[in-house]
Amino acid sequence: MHVVVLAGPPCSGKTTLAHHLAQPDDVVLDYDHVARSMGSPVQWLHPEPYRTGAEQELQAQLARAHAHPSDATCWLLRTAPHPTTRMALAQAWQAQVYVLSPGERECRRRAKADGRPPGTGQRIGEWYHRYRWWMGDLDASVLVRGMID
């Protein structure tokens, strides 16, 4: 199975884009979905032990998807503001990495409209403060244009 990483801050549209692009045989690996499926009492900003358990389960699902002999796509959703993290994901899973970055103001607007918890705004700001470009980053607007066409 081919792995595509959609990276970006909270509320950048990773989940929406992945579910829009996913074909019937594709897999969408979303940390928040995994945490909720494990019983997390919240939609986002999961407490322990769900945070650690969800990360471990997400990694296990990713390994299974990558090993699966299929032409389908595994859409991996990560914040990954550091270029070394995105580079490691690309190398480990032979993945393409697309970065979604609609701007801090837009992410904060979406967070408010979604009713996200108070810590979300801080996490959005931290992502934009930590984000650095990597030469392997692909522009997600190419994928978004495919949605509109």
Secondary structure, DSSP 8 states (H G I E B T S, - for coil): -EEEEEE--TTSSHHHHHHHH--TT-EEEEHHHHHHHTT-SSSSS--TTHHHHHHHHHHHHHHHHHHS--S-EEEEEE---SHHHHHHHHHHHT-EEEE----HHHHHHHHHHHT--THHHHHHHHHHHH----TTEEETHHHHHHHH-
